[in-house]
């Protein structure tokens, strides 16, 4: 069985070396680069299963790197890592398309657990060949492609999973706590705010069809309505 391939962006030499060594011992194939420019070159030349990127890097920071690859329609799952702890820093990462956010210092065991959770979800989504209708939209859950007439948008894996759950759950209801636990691993405040960001982005993606709305069900979740 092939080892999962990780692209790791970290400019701190000691941390980069230690983390790369530990992840390699955990049976990952790791390519470590120390800046965002080399990270862009790596994703252009090779396909990775997951990307781990520090925010504070020379030449091109983690936010800019993330925005660049998402603008290229590259939706490889990505974990941002940073010593920044402010709410706006976390939300900025999720709004740009990050799949997870970890604060430094972190334990290698927690990083390993988050990698495996994302890879498991990504594998499951890739092997689900379902195409569903959402109003006048068509959504392909295996490719994350959302289509409206002649317009196509590539969703991030997490946005796609949230839309799929909204569209296929009974009565279009997405339970907040359950979704946070299953997709983020816990339901603390920061993750709750990031879920709100993903819902806001989905509203924009679906705005071409005026019959579609996603409403908040106070303290319990969201409901997708097609009138």
N, C-alpha and C positions, 0 to 999 in steps of 0.2 A: 504494500500500500504506500502511495506517495505521501511524503510529509507535507503538511500544510505550509504554504510559502508566505512568509511575513516580510514586508518592507518596514524597516524600523528607522525613523528619523530622530536623531538625538545628537546635539552638538557637545554635550558633556562627555568627554572621552572615558572617564572612569565608569560613569553610569552606563554609557553605551556598551562598553566592553563587558561589564558584569551582566547586564540584562541579556545581551546577545548570547553569552556563554550559558546562562541559565535556561533560556528558551531553547537553545540547541540541545541541551541535556534533556529537555522535556519533549524532544522529538519534533521540533519545528525546524524548517529550513529558513534561516534568517539572513536577509541582506540589510546591512547597517550602513547608512549614509549620515553625514553630519550637517547637512544643510538642505533647504527646500529645493534649490536648483538641481542638485544631484538626485533628489527624490523625483522630480518631474522627468528627468532623463531615464530613471529606473522604470517608472510606470509606462513610459513610452515604448520601452524595449522589452518589457516582460509583464506577464500577468501574475498578480499576487492574489492570495486568498483573503488577506487582511492587511491593513496598514496601521501602524502605530506611529503617531507624530507628536513630537514636542511642539508647543506653541512658540516659545522663544528660541529662534534659530537665526543664524546669520544668513545674509543674501535674500532669503525668502522665508518668512515666518510660517508657522503652522496654519494659521488662519488663511493666509494667502495661498499656500500650497493646496489646502482643502478646496478653496473657492475655484482655483485653477482646474483641478481635476474634475470637479463637479460640472464646471462650465464645458468641459470636454465630454460630458456624458459618461464619465467613468464613475461608476457607483460601487466600487470596491468598498466593503465595510471598513470603517476607519474609527480608531480610538484616538482622541486627543488627550495629551498628557500635559499638565502644567502645574506650577506652584501657585497660579492665580486661583483665588477662591471666591471672588465676588460673583454674585448671581448673574450680573450682566455678561461676565466672561463665559460662564457656562452656557447661557442662553445664546450668545453669539455663535459659539461652536455648533450648537444644535441647529440654529437657523441656517448655517452654511452647509449643513448636511452631514455632520458627525453622527456616528451611531452610538458612541459612548464617550464619557469624559471622566478621566481619573486625575486625582490631585496628587502631587508629589508632597512628601515621599510616599511611595506605594510599596506594597509587598508583592513579590513575584508570584506568590500563590494566588493573590486576588487577581492580578493581571492574567494569569493562566486561566482562571475560572471565567473571567469575562471573555477572553478569546474563544474558549470552547463554547460558551453560550452563543456568541455571535456566529461562529462557524456552524454550529448545529442548526441554528435558525436559517442561516443562509443556504445550507444544503437542503433543508426541507423545502424552502421556497423555490429553489431551482428545479426541484423534482416534482413540483406541483404545476401541472400543465393546464391550469384552469384559466379560461378567458371568461370574464363576467361583464355584464352590462350594468352601468350605473347611469340611469337616465339615458341621455343620448351619447354617453361615453362608452368606450370599450376598454377594459383593463386586462392586460395579460400578466398574470401573476408570476409566470416563470421568467419573464423578461423585464418586468416592472414598467412596461410601456403603456401609457395612457393615451388613448386616441379619441379625438373629437373631429368628425368630418375629415378634413385633410391635414389636421394639426396633430403632431405627436409630441409627447413629453415623456422623458425618462425619469421616473421617480427613484428616489433613494430606496434601498432595501427596507429601511424602517418606515418611511412614508408609505411604501407599497403594502407592507404588512398591515399597517393601521387601516388603510383604505380597504384592503381585502376583508379584514375583520368587520369593519363597519358595514360593508356591502353584503356579507354572508351570514352575520350573526342574526339571530331571531329578532324581528322587528327593527333591524338596523341599529341595535343598541350595542355600544361599546362600553363595558364596565371599566371605570377608571382604575380602581385598585388592582383588579386582576390583570389588566393590560400592563400596568407599571411593573408588577411582580414578574410577569412572564417575559417582557421585552427588556426591562432595565435591571431587573433583579431585586429592586426594592422600591418602596413608594414614598421616599422622603421628598421634601419640598422641591429640591432642585430638579429631580426627575419629573415631578408633577408639572413644573413650569415648562420643562422641555417638551412634554407631551402636548401642552397647550400650543407651543410653537408649531409642532407638526400638524396639529389640527388647523391652525390658521393658514398654513401653507396649502393644505388640502382644499380648504375653502376657495383659495385663489385659483388652484388648478381646475376646480370644478365650476368656476364662475361663468363659463360660456353657456351653460344650461341653467336658465333662471328657475327651473322647477326643482333644482337640487339645493338643499340646505343641510348644514350640520349644526344642530342646536346643542347647547349645554343643558344637561340635566343636573341641576345643582348638587354638587358634592358626590354624585354617583357615577357620572360618565357623560357620554355623548350619544346622540341619535342622528342617523342619516335619514333624511326624508326626501322622497321624490314625489312631488304632488301631481 
